[in-house]
C-alpha cells in the first residue's frame, strides 16, 4: 500500500465558488447552488472529509443523468403543530434537509419542539451539519437518516440489509464550544471507506469483513463486496434498524431491501428519508442558566483524569471547533487524488479549476 501523501491546502472561498459553479453547470438554480456549496463546505470544515467536496463528482453525475432533480419543488405538509413532512421531489438532499431544519426551527419557536421528516430526498453529506443548524437559534438539534446504500448486516447476519444510518446531536453551550456528536452506526462511515479506496490506503482490520468467510478485509479495492461492521456489535445494528424505521419507513422513504445503492446505481432516484428534530431548551429553564450549566459540565468533564499515555479526554465538539478554526484560517486539506478528480470534473464542465481560484 502507498504511504499517505500530504494534503493540499485549498482556500474555503475557492471550494465554495467551485462547488457553486459546478452545481449551476449541472442545472441547479443559483440560490440552491450557493446553499449546497455552503453546506458541503461545512462538512469539510468540521472534518467530515468524505462528505464535503469529496462527494461533488458523484453529485454532478447524478444531476447529469437525471437521477437527481436539479430544480425540485418541495411540498410541505404540516401535519400537526409540532410535526411536518417534506416531500423532496427527488432534489439534492442538502436542499431538502435544510428545509426540514428551517421548518423544525420555525415550529419549535412556536411549540417548544418540532419533528420534521422527509422523503424523496438524497444524500445530504455530514449528519452533524444538520443537527447543528438549530444551534444558531440556541436550540438542541437531532438528525438521522437512512444511508444511501446498504453495507451493513443485521446482528449475526451476512447480508447487507442496513445502511450506516447516522445519528447526530447538537447541544448549545455558553462560552464553550457546543457539544456536537456525529456518528455512523457502523464502525466507520462508508465515505471513509471510499476515501481509503481513492488513496489506496489499507482499511483497519475491524472495519469490514468478507460475508462468505467472516474474515477481515483490509484491501480497500475489495471493499465493494465486503460488509461494514456495526459499532458495538448488535447494539449498532439495532440502532441502524431503528433509525432506518424512523427516517425511512415513517416518512414513506426507502429502507432495508428496498434501498437503492447510489454508488452502484447512479441512474435511479434513491427516495432517501431523513428527519430533523429541534428542541428549545428555554421551555425547560432559563436559556442562560442552561448554557452556563452545559459549560460547567463541559469543563468538569474535560478536566477529568485520562488513561496513562492517552492524552486529555475528548468531548464531542472539541475537535470540531478546532478543525473549523484551522481550516478557515489555513484552507481545506484535500488529497492529491481528490484534486485529480476535481480537475477532471472542471474540464468536463468547462469551469475554472479549483487550484486556479
N, C-alpha and C positions, 0 to 999 in steps of 0.2 A: 504494500500500500504506500501511497505517496505521503510525504510529510506535509503538515499543514503549511499553506502559503500565506504570507502576510496580507491582510486585508487592505483594500484601497479605501481611504477616507474620502467620502463624497459629500459635498455641502447639502444640507437639507433643502435649501431653495432649489438646487439643481434637481434633486429627486422629485420634488413636488411638481415642478414645471414639466419634467419628463413624463411622469405618470399622467398629468393632465393632458398634455399634447397627444399621448398615445391613446387615451380614452376618447378624446374628441375625434381622432382619426378613425376610431372604430365605431363612430356613430353616436357616442354618448353626448348629450347636451352639455354645454359649457359649465353650467352651475353644478350639475351632478358630477361631472368630471373633477371639478375642484373639490367637492365634498369627498369623493372617493380617494383622491390624492392625499388629502389631509388625514383621513382615517388609516390609509396604508402607511403613511409616514409615521403616525402614532405607533403602529405596530413595530416599526423599525426602531423608533426612539426608545421604547420600553424594553427592547432586547428580544422581541419575538421575531427573530431574523428569518424564519421560514414562513412568515405570514404577511410580510410587507411587500416591498418592491420585488422580492424573490418570486412572488406569485404573478407578476404582471404578464409575462408571456402567455401563461395559461389562461388568464382572464381575457386577454385580447383574442386568443384563438377561439374561445367560446363565443365572444361577441361577433367575430367574423363569420363563424359557422351558423350563427342564429340560434344556438342553443341557450344563449343568454340574451334577453331583450334589452337593447341599449336605451330604449325610451319607454319604460314601463309606466302604466297608470295605476298607482296604488289605490286600493279600495280599503277604507277604514270602516270597520263595524264596531261601534261602541255598544257592547252587549250588556253593560251594567255600569254604574258609576265608577267602579274600580277595575273593570276588565274590558279588553278590546282585542280584536283580531284584525291584523293587517294582511290583506291579500296582495302579494308582491308582484303579480303579473310577470313572473319569471325575470325580474330585474336583478341588477347587481346586488348581492347580499349586503354590501355596505350601505346602499341607499335604503333598502328595506328595513334593516335592523336599526339604522339611525332614526328612521321614522318611528319605529317601535319605542326607542328610548325617549325620543321627543314627546311622544304621546303619553308614555308612562310617567314622565316627569310632570307634565301638564296635569294629568289626572291625580297624581299624588299630591300636588299642591292643593287640589280641591278636597281630596278624600283621605289624605294621610298615607295611602298605599295604593299601588296600581300594578296590575299584571297584564302585559301586552304580549300576545303571541303572534306568529306569522306563518304563512305557508307560501308556496311558490316563490321562495327566496333562493339565494345561492350562497356560495362560500363567502364569508364576510371578513376573513382574516382572524386576528387575535381576539379571543374572548374578553380579555382584560380591558380592551379598548372600550367595549360597550358597557361593561359593568361600571367603568369609571366615569361615564358620561353624567350620571346623576350627581357625582361629586361636585360638579360645577354649581350645583344648586343646593349644596350642603345636605344631600340625600345619600342614603345607602343604595347601592346598586347590586343586582344579581343577574347573571346571564347564563344561559345554557343553550345548547344546540344539538341537533343530530348532525354528526360529521358527514362530509360529502363522499364517504366511501367506507365500506366495512373492512376492517383489517384485524379485528379482534374477536376471539371466540367467547362463548359463554364459559362460565366456570367449569373446567373439566372437558370442554368441547374442543373440536378440531375443525370447525367450520367458521369462516369469517362472517358472523351474523351481527356484530356490533361495531359501531364506529368508535372513534376516540372521544366521543361525546364529552365536551369540556364543561367545566364549571368555573365561573369567575365571580368573585365577590369583592366589593369595594366599600370601605367604611371611612367616612371623613374624620380627620383629626384637626387639631388646632394649629400649634406651631410645628408639630412633627409631620413627616410625610404621611399621607393616608395609607391605611392598610389595604393592600390590593392582592388578592390571591387569584391566580390564573393557572389552572391545572387541567391537563387531559386526564381522562380516566384510564388511559393506558400508561405504561411506564414512561414513555416519551410520546410526543406528538408525531403523527406521520409526516408532518412537514420537516421535522428533524431528520427523519429517515431519508426524505427526498434530498435534503441539503447534504447529508453524508454521501448519498449516491452521486450527486453532481460533482462533489470534490473527491470522490473515490476514497473516502475515509472509512476505516473499519467501524462496524457497529459494536456496541458493548454486548457482552455475551448474555446479558439478562434482558435484552430488548425484544428480540424476535426468536421464534422457533420454527422449525420445519414441521408442518402439520402431520406429515407421514411418519416421522421418527421421534418427534418431540425434542430433537437436538437443537442446540443454539445455532442461529445463523448470524455470522459476523461479516460476511461478504456483502457489501451494500448492493452489489449488482444482482444478488439473488433475493433481494428483499421483496420483489413483486409476488413471489409465490410463498412468502413466509407469513406467519401470524404475529401481530403485535401482542405482547403480554399485558394483561390488565395490571394496574397498580394495586398492590396489596392483595393479589390473587382474587379470590371470589368476591371480595369487597369492591374492588374496582369494576369487575364485571357487573355486579349488581347495581352499582351507581350508573354505569353506562346504560344499562337496561332502563332504569327509572327515568333518567334524563331524556332518553330516547322517547319514552312514552309521553313525557311532559312537553317536550319541544316538538316532537313529530306527531304522534297519534292524536294528542289532544287538539292540535292545530289543523288536522286534516292534511298533514305533510307526510312524507315517506319515512318508513322505519323498518328495520330488520331486513328480511329477504327482498323487500320492495325497493330498497335504496339503490340509487344509481351511482356507480363509481365514476366520478367526474374526471379521474385520472385515466381510466381505461376507455371511457366512452365520452368523448368531447362533444358528440353530436346531440345528446339527449338532455332536455331540461331535468334538473335534479329535484325540484319541488322540496327544497330544504326548509326545515322548520327550526325556528329559534324562539326564545322568549326573553323579555327584559322585565325585571321587577324593580320598581322604585319605591323606597320607603322613607318617609320624613321622620327623622328621629325627634324632631321638635314636638311631635304628637305624644311623646313619652316623657320628655323632660326638657328643660330649657336647653337650647342648642349650645350655648357657650359652656354650660355645665357638662353636657355630654362630651363635647370635643375636648374639654380640659381633662375629663376622666380618661378618655381614649389616650391622650398624651401621657397621662400619669402611668397608665398601664404599659404603654409602649416603652417608656423609659425604664420602668421596673423590669420588664421582660428582657429588654436589650442588655441590661447590666447583670443579668443572671449568669451563673457560672457555666462555662463551656467545658467540653471534654478536653483532656490534655492534648495539645498539638492540633486542636480543631479550630482555633481562632475564635472570634466572638460569635455568639448565637446570631441567627438570622431571622428576621421577621419579614413576612410578605409585604413588599412595598419598599423596603430599604434599598435593595439593588436596583429596583425600577427607578427610583428617584435619582440615584447616582448615574445610571445609564442615560437618562433623559438629559441631565445637565452636561454630561460628557459629549454626547452625540450632537446636541445643539451647538456646543462650542467647537467641536473638532470634526464633525461630519459623521456620516454613517459608514461603518466598516463593511464594505462589500467585497466579496471574494473575486479574484481574477476570473474564475469560471463563470460567475454570475455576470460580470461585466461583459464577457464574450457574448453571452445570451442576449443581454440588453443592447449591445452594439448591433447584433444581428436583427433584433426587433426594430431598432431605429432605422436601419437600412430598408427593411421591408415596408415600414410605414412612411418612409421619406420624412423623418423628423430629425432634429438636431441630436447627435449622440450625447449621452449623459456626461461623458468626460469633457465635452466641449462647452458645457453650460456654466 
